[in-house]
Amino acid sequence: MPLIIVSGLPTSGKSTRAKQLYEYLDNKINTTTPPKYRLHLISDQTLSINRSVYDLSSVPAHVRSANASEKDARATIYGAVKRVLSDKDIVILDGLNYIKGWRYQLHCEAKAVRTASCILQIGCSKERSKEVNDTRLQKQTDLLLAGKEPADGATDAEGPYEPANWENLVFRYEEPNPMTRWDSPLFPVIWEDDLEQAQKAFAQLWDAIAGEGRKPIKPNQATVQRSRDAGGDYLYTLDRETQDVVRRILDQQSDEGGDEVSIPQVNDASEALLVELPTGKKVGLPQLQRLRRAYLALNRGGIGLENVGNMGPAQIRESFVGYLNDAFEKDS
């Protein structure tokens, strides 16, 4: 069963909505005996991740992309999701989930186990979110002045962010785009929605992930062994398509780096693939060729095997773009 990724600005009500969704799905699941699915809620709080790991306000701009504490936190979350994600488990991932490359990585993990992923987008204005954080900061200050120990804001879902950290996270937030396959389907719930209205969105989400009309999930092509096709031109096609992707990246990227390069699909101009280059640096031909050779080595291994799948040009492009995005995300 699917992975539900909660996304929104800091202090926009994500944890509140995640709990409401958990209760709604728990009721739906327990209508059958025995229950058909298992339900999990994963967040920074459940994993005891201190939100100070996201605080880059004191880190020089040129080293922010190498923030080890944030990467370690994401690795912990990724591991927790991967351990429980299956076709019998519904996983709600409550958190900022503000980097689109991170959401893409989670989408690929869900696809690898042949289950769906979707986005629960919490709509809240920056002004409203800031007001909530300021109120929590003031409450924390009042408790300290009264000689009382406030809850640990770093690990408490109702605790505040430090002002500089909050501003930095808002600045870095990359809003989900339902036009991309890793941010769809997207189900919005706004701040003003009461519980009844929110449950209408939850019902639509349930129909999409567990209803009769849900779409079957194809396995991630990069994880399937392949064989030579009947025409004997698999290696030629593999070489040609990967070379074309590399050429288009070199042609389209700017000197500053951090671009989104559009790669047209084979015989399908309506759905382009997106390569997300590392922020702040240009990707050169040597690095691209090195990644290309590594990808070719991985995908030549299936040549000659019997009773396994085979990739055509479209699948090669999609798989290679996914491979590059994973590599660039680790490098960022």
N, C-alpha and C positions, 0 to 999 in steps of 0.2 A: 504494500500500500504506500501511498505517496508521502513526499516530504513537503510540508507547508512552511514556507519561509516568511516570517514576519519582518516587515521592513518599515522604517519611518524615522523621523527626526528624534534626537534624544529628548526624553521627557514629553513625548507626544501621546502617551497612553498605550504603548505597545504591550507592556506586560498585562495591563488590565484586559485588553482585547484578547490576548493569548489565553488568559485564564477563562474568559467567557467562551472562547472557541473550544477549549479543552472540555469544559462542562457540557457544552452542546454536543460535541462528538462522543463524549462518554455516554451520554443519554442515548444517542443513536446506536452506538455499538452494543449497549446492554439491552436492547430490545429483543435480541435473539439469545437463546441459550443452547449451547455455550456461545459466548461472544465470538463473532467472526474475525474480529481484528484486535490487535493490541494497540494501546495508545501511549505515547510518550511525549513529555514536555521537557525540552532541553533549553537552557539559557545560561548566561554568565552566572546567575545566582545559584542554579542547581549544580554547577561545576565549580563553584567558589572561585570564580575569576574576578579579581579586583579590577574595577573599571579604570583605575589609574594606568593600566597597560595601554589604554588608548590616548593617554595624555601626551601630546607632542608639542605642547605650548612652550616647553623649555628646551626642545631639541632643535638644533640648527636646521634650516630648511634643506640644506644639501644632503643631510643624512636621514631625513624622515622616511624615505622609501625603504631604508634598511632597519627600521625599528624592530629589533629582535623580540621585545616583549609582546608586541601586538601579533607578530607572526606566530609566536609560541602559543598565544591564546587561541588564535584561529586553528592551529594544529590540534589543540586539545578539543575544541568544539567539533572539528572535522572527524576526529577519532571517535567521539561520543556518538555522532550521527551515524557514522559508518557501522558501528557495532550493532545498532538496533534496526537499521533500515532494511526492510525486506518487503516482499509482497503480502505479508501478514501483519505489518506494523505501520501505523500512522504516526509520523514524527512531526511535532510542532516545534520549530526552531525559533524561539523568541530572542530577539537581539537587534542590534543596529543594522547588521547586514547591509551596510551602506556602500560597499565596493562591488561594482558590477562584475568584475572578474571573479570575486568570491562567490557571487550568486551563480555565475556560469559553472564554476567548479562543482558546486553542490548539485546543479542541474545534471551535470555529466555523471556524478556519482549515483544519482537516482536512476538515470537512464541505464547505467551499467548493470543494475540489479532489476531492470525491466519494470520499474515503477515510476509513477508520475511525480512531478514537482509542480508547485504553484506558489504564487505570491499573495500574501495578505498585506495589502498596502494600507498603512494607517495615515490618513490624511489629516494634517494639523498644520496650521500656519506657523511660521517661525516666531511671530510675536506671541502667539498663545503658548507655544512650547517654552519660550523664554520666561514667560510669566509664571509657568508652573515651576520651572527650575529656580527662579528668584524666590518664590514662595517657600520652597523647600529649604533653600539656603537661609532664609530669614528664620524659619522654624528651628533649624539647627543652631543658629546663633542664639535665639531666645532660650533654648534648652541649656546651652553652655553658660549663659549669663545667670540662669536660675540654679546653676550648680548641678544640673542633671547631665547624665551621659547620653548623647543622642545615638540613634542606631548608626551602624557603620554605613555611611553613604556610599562607600566604595563597592559594597557587596549587597546592599539592600535595594530592592527594586524601586522602593519609594524614596530612596535617598537622592540628594542633589549631585550634580556634576560641578566641579570647580568651573568658575566662569570662563576662564581661558580655554579649558578643555571642551566645554560645551560649544563655544564659538568655533573652535577648530573642527569639531566633528560635524557641525552644520555646514561649514565651508567645504569639507571633503565629501559630503553626502552626494551620492550619485543615484538619482531617483530612478526607480524601475521603469522600463519602457515596455509596455505590453506588445509592441511591434516586434520585439526580439523573442526568439523561441524560449530562451532561458528565463525570461520575465513574464511568461504567459503560461496558463491563463492567470490573469491578475484580478483580484477581488478587493475593491476599495471599501474601507469603512472610515468615515470621517468623525472628527471630534464630536460634532453635534448629534450624531446618531445615538438614539437611545437603544436599550437592549433589544427591543422588539425589531427595530430597523436593522441592527447589527445581525440579528439571527436570520434575517432574510438573506443577507450576504453569505452567512454560514451555510444556509440551505443550498444556495447556488454552488458553493464550494463543494459541499458533500456530493451533490449530483455529478459534478465534474470529475471527482476523484474516486467515487465509489458507486455512483448510479449506473443504471443500465446503459446510458449513452456514453460512458467514458471510453476514450480511445485506447486501443492496444498500444503498448510501448514496444518499439523495436529496440533490440540491444545496441549498445554503443559499438559502432563498426570497428573502432580501434582496438576492441578487446576480443574480437572474433578471429579465429584462425582462418586462413584463406588458402586457396589453391590456385594453380594456373588455370586460366579460363580455356574454353575449347579452341579459341583462335590462337592461343599461344603468345599473345601480345601483352600479357599482364605487366611484365617488367617495363616494357616500353611505355605503357599507359601510366604506370606509377612514376616513372622518370619524367614524363612530359607534364603531367598535372602538377607535380610538386615544383618543377622548374617554373611553371607559369605563375604559381602562387608567389614564389620568391621574387620573380620579376615584377609583379604588380606591387608588392610591398616596397621594393626599391624605387619604383616609379612614383608612388603616391605619398610616401612619408615626407615630412618636412625636416628641416635641419634641427628643430627643437626636440623632436621625438614626441612620444605620448599620443600619437595619432590613432584614429580608428580607420583602418584600411578596409575598403569594401572589395570583396572577391566575388565576382558573379558566378552563379552556379551553372553547371553544364545544361544547356538547352532550357534554362528556366530563369528568365530575366527578372521575375517577380520576387524571388527570394535570394537575396545576396547573403554571403557569409561575411562575418565581421572579425577582423584580426585586431586585437587591442595591443598596441605596442607599449613598451615600458615608458613611464613618465620621466621626462627630463633628459633622455638620451636617445641618440639616433642609433638604429640597428644597422650594422654594416653587413656587407656581403659575406665576409668570413664567418660571422656568427650565424647568419641564415643558412649558409651552406653546411656548417657543422651540424645544425639542428636537422637539416634535410637529410644528411647522411645517416644520422642516428635513426630518423624515422624510416628511411629505406631499409636499414638493417633490421629493424623490428618487423617490417611488413614483408620482407623476403622470406621469413622463416616458414610461412605456410605453403610455399611453392612445392607442389608434388604430393601434398597430403590428400588423402581420399575422404570423401563424404564431409567436406567442410565448405563454408561459404566462400564467395569470391566478391571482391569489390570492383565496381565499375568506376568510370571517371568521376561521377557525382559523389559517390561514397568516399573516394580517395581524397577529393578536395575537402569535404566536410571533416573527415578524420584528421587530415594534415593541419587544417586550420585549428581544430580543437587541440591538437598536440602542441602547436605553436603558442596558443593562448595559455595553456598550462605552463609551458616553459617560461613565457614572459611574466606570468603571475608570480612564479617562484623567484624570478630574477628581479622583481620590482621591490 
